[in-house]
Amino acid sequence: MGTNNGNGYPEKVDLKVGQEAKLKILRPLKIGDGKNPYFLYRVLDLGSGEEKSFFAPGDIKAVIEDQKLAVGSEFLVKRIKAGSNGGSLELSILAKAAPSTQEPSKTDNFREMMRQCIVDAMEIKKSIEGIDLTHEDLRSLSSCLFIARTKQY
């Protein structure tokens, strides 16, 4: 995995003019607000094998949407111009993955992960003698476990 930059995301794809990177979409994350919105993707850098964050400008996001690039799709991105708004990138599609037909709630394992966190919190309670943990304590403990585990994704 790429180096974590302190905000829970892997390091970003950072290209100089003329450089390119072969990337594979792992998952889209969020859209920024404001005058220059950004579109964040978790990607696998196929050259280094590291997981990274790819901030796609609006025109690149439009190509990704128009071409229906889904999780597993691969593309080549090349910086063709530097600039204060991220400059200019060029995208070439290498391989398209079929969009998932499953509903999002069925594609992640967060429900199962939360269930396991609750079970683990109960086991922790049983293993600590002399301290009576309340339902609130168990909820806090399982929530902390859940947050820590989901940050890995």
Chimera marker file (.cmm) of the C-alpha trace (Angstrom):
<marker_set name="trace">
<marker id="1" x="0.000" y="0.000" z="0.000" r="1" g="1" b="0" radius="0.5"/>
<marker id="2" x="1.209" y="3.533" z="-0.668" r="1" g="1" b="0" radius="0.5"/>
<marker id="3" x="2.390" y="5.763" z="2.119" r="1" g="1" b="0" radius="0.5"/>
<marker id="4" x="-0.426" y="7.148" z="4.241" r="1" g="1" b="0" radius="0.5"/>
<marker id="5" x="-0.274" y="10.949" z="4.237" r="1" g="1" b="0" radius="0.5"/>
<marker id="6" x="-1.938" y="11.363" z="7.641" r="1" g="1" b="0" radius="0.5"/>
<marker id="7" x="-5.509" y="11.801" z="6.389" r="1" g="1" b="0" radius="0.5"/>
<marker id="8" x="-6.278" y="8.106" z="5.990" r="1" g="1" b="0" radius="0.5"/>
<marker id="9" x="-5.680" y="8.059" z="2.239" r="1" g="1" b="0" radius="0.5"/>
<marker id="10" x="-2.675" y="6.617" z="0.410" r="1" g="1" b="0" radius="0.5"/>
<marker id="11" x="-0.225" y="9.029" z="-1.197" r="1" g="1" b="0" radius="0.5"/>
<marker id="12" x="-1.499" y="10.728" z="-4.330" r="1" g="1" b="0" radius="0.5"/>
<marker id="13" x="-0.510" y="10.074" z="-7.909" r="1" g="1" b="0" radius="0.5"/>
<marker id="14" x="1.847" y="12.970" z="-8.608" r="1" g="1" b="0" radius="0.5"/>
<marker id="15" x="3.075" y="13.333" z="-12.181" r="1" g="1" b="0" radius="0.5"/>
<marker id="16" x="5.482" y="15.843" z="-13.657" r="1" g="1" b="0" radius="0.5"/>
<marker id="17" x="4.991" y="17.092" z="-17.226" r="1" g="1" b="0" radius="0.5"/>
<marker id="18" x="5.681" y="14.204" z="-19.610" r="1" g="1" b="0" radius="0.5"/>
<marker id="19" x="5.313" y="11.511" z="-16.944" r="1" g="1" b="0" radius="0.5"/>
<marker id="20" x="2.626" y="8.859" z="-17.109" r="1" g="1" b="0" radius="0.5"/>
<marker id="21" x="1.202" y="6.160" z="-14.860" r="1" g="1" b="0" radius="0.5"/>
<marker id="22" x="-0.777" y="2.999" z="-15.528" r="1" g="1" b="0" radius="0.5"/>
<marker id="23" x="-3.608" y="2.848" z="-12.990" r="1" g="1" b="0" radius="0.5"/>
<marker id="24" x="-6.352" y="0.407" z="-12.061" r="1" g="1" b="0" radius="0.5"/>
<marker id="25" x="-9.518" y="1.704" z="-10.376" r="1" g="1" b="0" radius="0.5"/>
<marker id="26" x="-10.048" y="0.150" z="-6.951" r="1" g="1" b="0" radius="0.5"/>
<marker id="27" x="-12.955" y="2.398" z="-5.988" r="1" g="1" b="0" radius="0.5"/>
<marker id="28" x="-14.288" y="5.939" z="-6.294" r="1" g="1" b="0" radius="0.5"/>
<marker id="29" x="-14.307" y="7.788" z="-2.977" r="1" g="1" b="0" radius="0.5"/>
<marker id="30" x="-15.694" y="11.309" z="-2.908" r="1" g="1" b="0" radius="0.5"/>
<marker id="31" x="-16.341" y="14.514" z="-4.775" r="1" g="1" b="0" radius="0.5"/>
<marker id="32" x="-14.933" y="17.797" z="-3.550" r="1" g="1" b="0" radius="0.5"/>
<marker id="33" x="-16.902" y="20.992" z="-3.260" r="1" g="1" b="0" radius="0.5"/>
<marker id="34" x="-16.200" y="24.510" z="-4.379" r="1" g="1" b="0" radius="0.5"/>
<marker id="35" x="-15.120" y="26.228" z="-7.556" r="1" g="1" b="0" radius="0.5"/>
<marker id="36" x="-12.780" y="23.417" z="-8.643" r="1" g="1" b="0" radius="0.5"/>
<marker id="37" x="-14.343" y="20.137" z="-7.534" r="1" g="1" b="0" radius="0.5"/>
<marker id="38" x="-12.133" y="17.082" z="-7.349" r="1" g="1" b="0" radius="0.5"/>
<marker id="39" x="-12.952" y="13.450" z="-7.821" r="1" g="1" b="0" radius="0.5"/>
<marker id="40" x="-10.947" y="11.047" z="-5.697" r="1" g="1" b="0" radius="0.5"/>
<marker id="41" x="-10.296" y="7.461" z="-6.679" r="1" g="1" b="0" radius="0.5"/>
<marker id="42" x="-8.388" y="4.732" z="-4.912" r="1" g="1" b="0" radius="0.5"/>
<marker id="43" x="-6.203" y="3.225" z="-7.599" r="1" g="1" b="0" radius="0.5"/>
<marker id="44" x="-3.489" y="0.623" z="-7.934" r="1" g="1" b="0" radius="0.5"/>
<marker id="45" x="-0.356" y="1.988" z="-9.598" r="1" g="1" b="0" radius="0.5"/>
<marker id="46" x="0.400" y="-0.903" z="-11.950" r="1" g="1" b="0" radius="0.5"/>
<marker id="47" x="4.015" y="0.246" z="-12.300" r="1" g="1" b="0" radius="0.5"/>
<marker id="48" x="4.889" y="0.262" z="-8.592" r="1" g="1" b="0" radius="0.5"/>
<marker id="49" x="2.193" y="-2.081" z="-7.296" r="1" g="1" b="0" radius="0.5"/>
<marker id="50" x="1.229" y="0.511" z="-4.654" r="1" g="1" b="0" radius="0.5"/>
<marker id="51" x="-2.261" y="1.677" z="-3.757" r="1" g="1" b="0" radius="0.5"/>
<marker id="52" x="-2.572" y="5.425" z="-4.335" r="1" g="1" b="0" radius="0.5"/>
<marker id="53" x="-5.080" y="8.268" z="-4.422" r="1" g="1" b="0" radius="0.5"/>
<marker id="54" x="-5.890" y="9.711" z="-7.845" r="1" g="1" b="0" radius="0.5"/>
<marker id="55" x="-7.466" y="13.168" z="-7.891" r="1" g="1" b="0" radius="0.5"/>
<marker id="56" x="-9.173" y="13.393" z="-11.278" r="1" g="1" b="0" radius="0.5"/>
<marker id="57" x="-10.019" y="16.833" z="-12.661" r="1" g="1" b="0" radius="0.5"/>
<marker id="58" x="-13.533" y="17.328" z="-14.049" r="1" g="1" b="0" radius="0.5"/>
<marker id="59" x="-12.623" y="16.542" z="-17.671" r="1" g="1" b="0" radius="0.5"/>
<marker id="60" x="-10.965" y="13.250" z="-16.686" r="1" g="1" b="0" radius="0.5"/>
<marker id="61" x="-13.932" y="12.382" z="-14.446" r="1" g="1" b="0" radius="0.5"/>
<marker id="62" x="-16.197" y="13.018" z="-17.432" r="1" g="1" b="0" radius="0.5"/>
<marker id="63" x="-14.193" y="10.561" z="-19.569" r="1" g="1" b="0" radius="0.5"/>
<marker id="64" x="-14.325" y="7.961" z="-16.779" r="1" g="1" b="0" radius="0.5"/>
<marker id="65" x="-18.110" y="8.359" z="-16.559" r="1" g="1" b="0" radius="0.5"/>
<marker id="66" x="-18.732" y="8.565" z="-20.324" r="1" g="1" b="0" radius="0.5"/>
<marker id="67" x="-16.662" y="5.438" z="-20.947" r="1" g="1" b="0" radius="0.5"/>
<marker id="68" x="-18.300" y="3.725" z="-17.944" r="1" g="1" b="0" radius="0.5"/>
<marker id="69" x="-14.979" y="2.800" z="-16.373" r="1" g="1" b="0" radius="0.5"/>
<marker id="70" x="-15.782" y="0.656" z="-13.344" r="1" g="1" b="0" radius="0.5"/>
<marker id="71" x="-13.806" y="-0.858" z="-10.507" r="1" g="1" b="0" radius="0.5"/>
<marker id="72" x="-11.110" y="-2.991" z="-12.135" r="1" g="1" b="0" radius="0.5"/>
<marker id="73" x="-10.787" y="-0.800" z="-15.249" r="1" g="1" b="0" radius="0.5"/>
<marker id="74" x="-7.255" y="0.194" z="-16.199" r="1" g="1" b="0" radius="0.5"/>
<marker id="75" x="-6.081" y="3.401" z="-17.807" r="1" g="1" b="0" radius="0.5"/>
<marker id="76" x="-2.952" y="5.350" z="-18.621" r="1" g="1" b="0" radius="0.5"/>
<marker id="77" x="-2.823" y="8.925" z="-17.376" r="1" g="1" b="0" radius="0.5"/>
<marker id="78" x="-0.179" y="11.369" z="-18.618" r="1" g="1" b="0" radius="0.5"/>
<marker id="79" x="0.558" y="14.926" z="-17.491" r="1" g="1" b="0" radius="0.5"/>
<marker id="80" x="0.790" y="17.071" z="-20.600" r="1" g="1" b="0" radius="0.5"/>
<marker id="81" x="0.811" y="20.512" z="-18.977" r="1" g="1" b="0" radius="0.5"/>
<marker id="82" x="1.473" y="21.965" z="-15.509" r="1" g="1" b="0" radius="0.5"/>
<marker id="83" x="-0.781" y="24.557" z="-13.938" r="1" g="1" b="0" radius="0.5"/>
<marker id="84" x="-2.270" y="26.004" z="-10.765" r="1" g="1" b="0" radius="0.5"/>
<marker id="85" x="-5.513" y="24.023" z="-11.225" r="1" g="1" b="0" radius="0.5"/>
<marker id="86" x="-3.654" y="20.742" z="-11.588" r="1" g="1" b="0" radius="0.5"/>
<marker id="87" x="-2.610" y="21.419" z="-15.165" r="1" g="1" b="0" radius="0.5"/>
<marker id="88" x="-3.747" y="19.138" z="-17.923" r="1" g="1" b="0" radius="0.5"/>
<marker id="89" x="-3.932" y="15.360" z="-18.034" r="1" g="1" b="0" radius="0.5"/>
<marker id="90" x="-4.519" y="12.940" z="-20.880" r="1" g="1" b="0" radius="0.5"/>
<marker id="91" x="-6.278" y="9.624" z="-20.305" r="1" g="1" b="0" radius="0.5"/>
<marker id="92" x="-6.059" y="6.479" z="-22.437" r="1" g="1" b="0" radius="0.5"/>
<marker id="93" x="-8.170" y="3.441" z="-21.618" r="1" g="1" b="0" radius="0.5"/>
<marker id="94" x="-6.222" y="0.185" z="-21.350" r="1" g="1" b="0" radius="0.5"/>
<marker id="95" x="-8.926" y="-2.238" z="-20.138" r="1" g="1" b="0" radius="0.5"/>
<marker id="96" x="-12.591" y="-1.808" z="-19.236" r="1" g="1" b="0" radius="0.5"/>
<marker id="97" x="-14.169" y="-3.792" z="-16.429" r="1" g="1" b="0" radius="0.5"/>
<marker id="98" x="-17.867" y="-4.511" z="-16.445" r="1" g="1" b="0" radius="0.5"/>
<marker id="99" x="-19.834" y="-2.424" z="-13.937" r="1" g="1" b="0" radius="0.5"/>
<marker id="100" x="-21.014" y="-4.356" z="-10.907" r="1" g="1" b="0" radius="0.5"/>
<marker id="101" x="-24.632" y="-5.455" z="-11.022" r="1" g="1" b="0" radius="0.5"/>
<marker id="102" x="-24.787" y="-5.869" z="-7.252" r="1" g="1" b="0" radius="0.5"/>
<marker id="103" x="-26.206" y="-3.189" z="-5.022" r="1" g="1" b="0" radius="0.5"/>
<marker id="104" x="-23.539" y="-1.262" z="-3.075" r="1" g="1" b="0" radius="0.5"/>
<marker id="105" x="-24.778" y="-2.625" z="0.257" r="1" g="1" b="0" radius="0.5"/>
<marker id="106" x="-24.040" y="-6.131" z="-0.982" r="1" g="1" b="0" radius="0.5"/>
<marker id="107" x="-20.581" y="-5.392" z="-2.367" r="1" g="1" b="0" radius="0.5"/>
<marker id="108" x="-18.871" y="-4.286" z="0.825" r="1" g="1" b="0" radius="0.5"/>
<marker id="109" x="-18.405" y="-6.249" z="4.015" r="1" g="1" b="0" radius="0.5"/>
<marker id="110" x="-19.067" y="-3.430" z="6.470" r="1" g="1" b="0" radius="0.5"/>
<marker id="111" x="-22.169" y="-5.063" z="7.904" r="1" g="1" b="0" radius="0.5"/>
<marker id="112" x="-20.240" y="-8.236" z="8.636" r="1" g="1" b="0" radius="0.5"/>
<marker id="113" x="-17.308" y="-6.178" z="9.922" r="1" g="1" b="0" radius="0.5"/>
<marker id="114" x="-19.597" y="-4.313" z="12.362" r="1" g="1" b="0" radius="0.5"/>
<marker id="115" x="-21.077" y="-7.606" z="13.571" r="1" g="1" b="0" radius="0.5"/>
<marker id="116" x="-17.562" y="-8.928" z="14.188" r="1" g="1" b="0" radius="0.5"/>
<marker id="117" x="-16.632" y="-5.733" z="16.064" r="1" g="1" b="0" radius="0.5"/>
<marker id="118" x="-19.616" y="-6.210" z="18.390" r="1" g="1" b="0" radius="0.5"/>
<marker id="119" x="-18.654" y="-9.854" z="18.972" r="1" g="1" b="0" radius="0.5"/>
<marker id="120" x="-15.061" y="-8.797" z="19.657" r="1" g="1" b="0" radius="0.5"/>
<marker id="121" x="-16.229" y="-6.110" z="22.099" r="1" g="1" b="0" radius="0.5"/>
<marker id="122" x="-18.274" y="-8.732" z="23.981" r="1" g="1" b="0" radius="0.5"/>
<marker id="123" x="-15.215" y="-11.009" z="24.145" r="1" g="1" b="0" radius="0.5"/>
<marker id="124" x="-13.133" y="-8.141" z="25.490" r="1" g="1" b="0" radius="0.5"/>
<marker id="125" x="-15.784" y="-7.530" z="28.161" r="1" g="1" b="0" radius="0.5"/>
<marker id="126" x="-15.680" y="-11.205" z="29.201" r="1" g="1" b="0" radius="0.5"/>
<marker id="127" x="-11.869" y="-11.181" z="29.381" r="1" g="1" b="0" radius="0.5"/>
<marker id="128" x="-11.678" y="-8.188" z="31.744" r="1" g="1" b="0" radius="0.5"/>
<marker id="129" x="-12.441" y="-9.129" z="35.323" r="1" g="1" b="0" radius="0.5"/>
<marker id="130" x="-13.298" y="-6.564" z="37.962" r="1" g="1" b="0" radius="0.5"/>
<marker id="131" x="-14.519" y="-3.912" z="35.531" r="1" g="1" b="0" radius="0.5"/>
<marker id="132" x="-18.209" y="-3.798" z="34.722" r="1" g="1" b="0" radius="0.5"/>
<marker id="133" x="-18.649" y="-2.443" z="31.202" r="1" g="1" b="0" radius="0.5"/>
<marker id="134" x="-22.025" y="-0.901" z="30.373" r="1" g="1" b="0" radius="0.5"/>
<marker id="135" x="-23.902" y="-1.138" z="27.077" r="1" g="1" b="0" radius="0.5"/>
<marker id="136" x="-22.574" y="2.331" z="26.272" r="1" g="1" b="0" radius="0.5"/>
<marker id="137" x="-19.012" y="1.118" z="26.906" r="1" g="1" b="0" radius="0.5"/>
<marker id="138" x="-19.575" y="-1.850" z="24.581" r="1" g="1" b="0" radius="0.5"/>
<marker id="139" x="-21.025" y="0.398" z="21.896" r="1" g="1" b="0" radius="0.5"/>
<marker id="140" x="-18.040" y="2.745" z="22.169" r="1" g="1" b="0" radius="0.5"/>
<marker id="141" x="-15.588" y="-0.138" z="22.053" r="1" g="1" b="0" radius="0.5"/>
<marker id="142" x="-17.219" y="-1.762" z="19.026" r="1" g="1" b="0" radius="0.5"/>
<marker id="143" x="-17.408" y="1.618" z="17.255" r="1" g="1" b="0" radius="0.5"/>
<marker id="144" x="-13.707" y="2.231" z="17.850" r="1" g="1" b="0" radius="0.5"/>
<marker id="145" x="-12.872" y="-1.215" z="16.480" r="1" g="1" b="0" radius="0.5"/>
<marker id="146" x="-15.071" y="-0.583" z="13.436" r="1" g="1" b="0" radius="0.5"/>
<marker id="147" x="-13.488" y="2.794" z="12.702" r="1" g="1" b="0" radius="0.5"/>
<marker id="148" x="-9.964" y="1.421" z="13.041" r="1" g="1" b="0" radius="0.5"/>
<marker id="149" x="-10.733" y="-1.519" z="10.776" r="1" g="1" b="0" radius="0.5"/>
<marker id="150" x="-12.484" y="0.490" z="8.086" r="1" g="1" b="0" radius="0.5"/>
<marker id="151" x="-9.586" y="2.973" z="7.904" r="1" g="1" b="0" radius="0.5"/>
<marker id="152" x="-7.584" y="0.112" z="6.434" r="1" g="1" b="0" radius="0.5"/>
<marker id="153" x="-9.868" y="0.243" z="3.382" r="1" g="1" b="0" radius="0.5"/>
<link id1="1" id2="2" r="1" g="1" b="0" radius="0.2"/>
<link id1="2" id2="3" r="1" g="1" b="0" radius="0.2"/>
<link id1="3" id2="4" r="1" g="1" b="0" radius="0.2"/>
<link id1="4" id2="5" r="1" g="1" b="0" radius="0.2"/>
<link id1="5" id2="6" r="1" g="1" b="0" radius="0.2"/>
<link id1="6" id2="7" r="1" g="1" b="0" radius="0.2"/>
<link id1="7" id2="8" r="1" g="1" b="0" radius="0.2"/>
<link id1="8" id2="9" r="1" g="1" b="0" radius="0.2"/>
<link id1="9" id2="10" r="1" g="1" b="0" radius="0.2"/>
<link id1="10" id2="11" r="1" g="1" b="0" radius="0.2"/>
<link id1="11" id2="12" r="1" g="1" b="0" radius="0.2"/>
<link id1="12" id2="13" r="1" g="1" b="0" radius="0.2"/>
<link id1="13" id2="14" r="1" g="1" b="0" radius="0.2"/>
<link id1="14" id2="15" r="1" g="1" b="0" radius="0.2"/>
<link id1="15" id2="16" r="1" g="1" b="0" radius="0.2"/>
<link id1="16" id2="17" r="1" g="1" b="0" radius="0.2"/>
<link id1="17" id2="18" r="1" g="1" b="0" radius="0.2"/>
<link id1="18" id2="19" r="1" g="1" b="0" radius="0.2"/>
<link id1="19" id2="20" r="1" g="1" b="0" radius="0.2"/>
<link id1="20" id2="21" r="1" g="1" b="0" radius="0.2"/>
<link id1="21" id2="22" r="1" g="1" b="0" radius="0.2"/>
<link id1="22" id2="23" r="1" g="1" b="0" radius="0.2"/>
<link id1="23" id2="24" r="1" g="1" b="0" radius="0.2"/>
<link id1="24" id2="25" r="1" g="1" b="0" radius="0.2"/>
<link id1="25" id2="26" r="1" g="1" b="0" radius="0.2"/>
<link id1="26" id2="27" r="1" g="1" b="0" radius="0.2"/>
<link id1="27" id2="28" r="1" g="1" b="0" radius="0.2"/>
<link id1="28" id2="29" r="1" g="1" b="0" radius="0.2"/>
<link id1="29" id2="30" r="1" g="1" b="0" radius="0.2"/>
<link id1="30" id2="31" r="1" g="1" b="0" radius="0.2"/>
<link id1="31" id2="32" r="1" g="1" b="0" radius="0.2"/>
<link id1="32" id2="33" r="1" g="1" b="0" radius="0.2"/>
<link id1="33" id2="34" r="1" g="1" b="0" radius="0.2"/>
<link id1="34" id2="35" r="1" g="1" b="0" radius="0.2"/>
<link id1="35" id2="36" r="1" g="1" b="0" radius="0.2"/>
<link id1="36" id2="37" r="1" g="1" b="0" radius="0.2"/>
<link id1="37" id2="38" r="1" g="1" b="0" radius="0.2"/>
<link id1="38" id2="39" r="1" g="1" b="0" radius="0.2"/>
<link id1="39" id2="40" r="1" g="1" b="0" radius="0.2"/>
<link id1="40" id2="41" r="1" g="1" b="0" radius="0.2"/>
<link id1="41" id2="42" r="1" g="1" b="0" radius="0.2"/>
<link id1="42" id2="43" r="1" g="1" b="0" radius="0.2"/>
<link id1="43" id2="44" r="1" g="1" b="0" radius="0.2"/>
<link id1="44" id2="45" r="1" g="1" b="0" radius="0.2"/>
<link id1="45" id2="46" r="1" g="1" b="0" radius="0.2"/>
<link id1="46" id2="47" r="1" g="1" b="0" radius="0.2"/>
<link id1="47" id2="48" r="1" g="1" b="0" radius="0.2"/>
<link id1="48" id2="49" r="1" g="1" b="0" radius="0.2"/>
<link id1="49" id2="50" r="1" g="1" b="0" radius="0.2"/>
<link id1="50" id2="51" r="1" g="1" b="0" radius="0.2"/>
<link id1="51" id2="52" r="1" g="1" b="0" radius="0.2"/>
<link id1="52" id2="53" r="1" g="1" b="0" radius="0.2"/>
<link id1="53" id2="54" r="1" g="1" b="0" radius="0.2"/>
<link id1="54" id2="55" r="1" g="1" b="0" radius="0.2"/>
<link id1="55" id2="56" r="1" g="1" b="0" radius="0.2"/>
<link id1="56" id2="57" r="1" g="1" b="0" radius="0.2"/>
<link id1="57" id2="58" r="1" g="1" b="0" radius="0.2"/>
<link id1="58" id2="59" r="1" g="1" b="0" radius="0.2"/>
<link id1="59" id2="60" r="1" g="1" b="0" radius="0.2"/>
<link id1="60" id2="61" r="1" g="1" b="0" radius="0.2"/>
<link id1="61" id2="62" r="1" g="1" b="0" radius="0.2"/>
<link id1="62" id2="63" r="1" g="1" b="0" radius="0.2"/>
<link id1="63" id2="64" r="1" g="1" b="0" radius="0.2"/>
<link id1="64" id2="65" r="1" g="1" b="0" radius="0.2"/>
<link id1="65" id2="66" r="1" g="1" b="0" radius="0.2"/>
<link id1="66" id2="67" r="1" g="1" b="0" radius="0.2"/>
<link id1="67" id2="68" r="1" g="1" b="0" radius="0.2"/>
<link id1="68" id2="69" r="1" g="1" b="0" radius="0.2"/>
<link id1="69" id2="70" r="1" g="1" b="0" radius="0.2"/>
<link id1="70" id2="71" r="1" g="1" b="0" radius="0.2"/>
<link id1="71" id2="72" r="1" g="1" b="0" radius="0.2"/>
<link id1="72" id2="73" r="1" g="1" b="0" radius="0.2"/>
<link id1="73" id2="74" r="1" g="1" b="0" radius="0.2"/>
<link id1="74" id2="75" r="1" g="1" b="0" radius="0.2"/>
<link id1="75" id2="76" r="1" g="1" b="0" radius="0.2"/>
<link id1="76" id2="77" r="1" g="1" b="0" radius="0.2"/>
<link id1="77" id2="78" r="1" g="1" b="0" radius="0.2"/>
<link id1="78" id2="79" r="1" g="1" b="0" radius="0.2"/>
<link id1="79" id2="80" r="1" g="1" b="0" radius="0.2"/>
<link id1="80" id2="81" r="1" g="1" b="0" radius="0.2"/>
<link id1="81" id2="82" r="1" g="1" b="0" radius="0.2"/>
<link id1="82" id2="83" r="1" g="1" b="0" radius="0.2"/>
<link id1="83" id2="84" r="1" g="1" b="0" radius="0.2"/>
<link id1="84" id2="85" r="1" g="1" b="0" radius="0.2"/>
<link id1="85" id2="86" r="1" g="1" b="0" radius="0.2"/>
<link id1="86" id2="87" r="1" g="1" b="0" radius="0.2"/>
<link id1="87" id2="88" r="1" g="1" b="0" radius="0.2"/>
<link id1="88" id2="89" r="1" g="1" b="0" radius="0.2"/>
<link id1="89" id2="90" r="1" g="1" b="0" radius="0.2"/>
<link id1="90" id2="91" r="1" g="1" b="0" radius="0.2"/>
<link id1="91" id2="92" r="1" g="1" b="0" radius="0.2"/>
<link id1="92" id2="93" r="1" g="1" b="0" radius="0.2"/>
<link id1="93" id2="94" r="1" g="1" b="0" radius="0.2"/>
<link id1="94" id2="95" r="1" g="1" b="0" radius="0.2"/>
<link id1="95" id2="96" r="1" g="1" b="0" radius="0.2"/>
<link id1="96" id2="97" r="1" g="1" b="0" radius="0.2"/>
<link id1="97" id2="98" r="1" g="1" b="0" radius="0.2"/>
<link id1="98" id2="99" r="1" g="1" b="0" radius="0.2"/>
<link id1="99" id2="100" r="1" g="1" b="0" radius="0.2"/>
<link id1="100" id2="101" r="1" g="1" b="0" radius="0.2"/>
<link id1="101" id2="102" r="1" g="1" b="0" radius="0.2"/>
<link id1="102" id2="103" r="1" g="1" b="0" radius="0.2"/>
<link id1="103" id2="104" r="1" g="1" b="0" radius="0.2"/>
<link id1="104" id2="105" r="1" g="1" b="0" radius="0.2"/>
<link id1="105" id2="106" r="1" g="1" b="0" radius="0.2"/>
<link id1="106" id2="107" r="1" g="1" b="0" radius="0.2"/>
<link id1="107" id2="108" r="1" g="1" b="0" radius="0.2"/>
<link id1="108" id2="109" r="1" g="1" b="0" radius="0.2"/>
<link id1="109" id2="110" r="1" g="1" b="0" radius="0.2"/>
<link id1="110" id2="111" r="1" g="1" b="0" radius="0.2"/>
<link id1="111" id2="112" r="1" g="1" b="0" radius="0.2"/>
<link id1="112" id2="113" r="1" g="1" b="0" radius="0.2"/>
<link id1="113" id2="114" r="1" g="1" b="0" radius="0.2"/>
<link id1="114" id2="115" r="1" g="1" b="0" radius="0.2"/>
<link id1="115" id2="116" r="1" g="1" b="0" radius="0.2"/>
<link id1="116" id2="117" r="1" g="1" b="0" radius="0.2"/>
<link id1="117" id2="118" r="1" g="1" b="0" radius="0.2"/>
<link id1="118" id2="119" r="1" g="1" b="0" radius="0.2"/>
<link id1="119" id2="120" r="1" g="1" b="0" radius="0.2"/>
<link id1="120" id2="121" r="1" g="1" b="0" radius="0.2"/>
<link id1="121" id2="122" r="1" g="1" b="0" radius="0.2"/>
<link id1="122" id2="123" r="1" g="1" b="0" radius="0.2"/>
<link id1="123" id2="124" r="1" g="1" b="0" radius="0.2"/>
<link id1="124" id2="125" r="1" g="1" b="0" radius="0.2"/>
<link id1="125" id2="126" r="1" g="1" b="0" radius="0.2"/>
<link id1="126" id2="127" r="1" g="1" b="0" radius="0.2"/>
<link id1="127" id2="128" r="1" g="1" b="0" radius="0.2"/>
<link id1="128" id2="129" r="1" g="1" b="0" radius="0.2"/>
<link id1="129" id2="130" r="1" g="1" b="0" radius="0.2"/>
<link id1="130" id2="131" r="1" g="1" b="0" radius="0.2"/>
<link id1="131" id2="132" r="1" g="1" b="0" radius="0.2"/>
<link id1="132" id2="133" r="1" g="1" b="0" radius="0.2"/>
<link id1="133" id2="134" r="1" g="1" b="0" radius="0.2"/>
<link id1="134" id2="135" r="1" g="1" b="0" radius="0.2"/>
<link id1="135" id2="136" r="1" g="1" b="0" radius="0.2"/>
<link id1="136" id2="137" r="1" g="1" b="0" radius="0.2"/>
<link id1="137" id2="138" r="1" g="1" b="0" radius="0.2"/>
<link id1="138" id2="139" r="1" g="1" b="0" radius="0.2"/>
<link id1="139" id2="140" r="1" g="1" b="0" radius="0.2"/>
<link id1="140" id2="141" r="1" g="1" b="0" radius="0.2"/>
<link id1="141" id2="142" r="1" g="1" b="0" radius="0.2"/>
<link id1="142" id2="143" r="1" g="1" b="0" radius="0.2"/>
<link id1="143" id2="144" r="1" g="1" b="0" radius="0.2"/>
<link id1="144" id2="145" r="1" g="1" b="0" radius="0.2"/>
<link id1="145" id2="146" r="1" g="1" b="0" radius="0.2"/>
<link id1="146" id2="147" r="1" g="1" b="0" radius="0.2"/>
<link id1="147" id2="148" r="1" g="1" b="0" radius="0.2"/>
<link id1="148" id2="149" r="1" g="1" b="0" radius="0.2"/>
<link id1="149" id2="150" r="1" g="1" b="0" radius="0.2"/>
<link id1="150" id2="151" r="1" g="1" b="0" radius="0.2"/>
<link id1="151" id2="152" r="1" g="1" b="0" radius="0.2"/>
<link id1="152" id2="153" r="1" g="1" b="0" radius="0.2"/>
</marker_set>
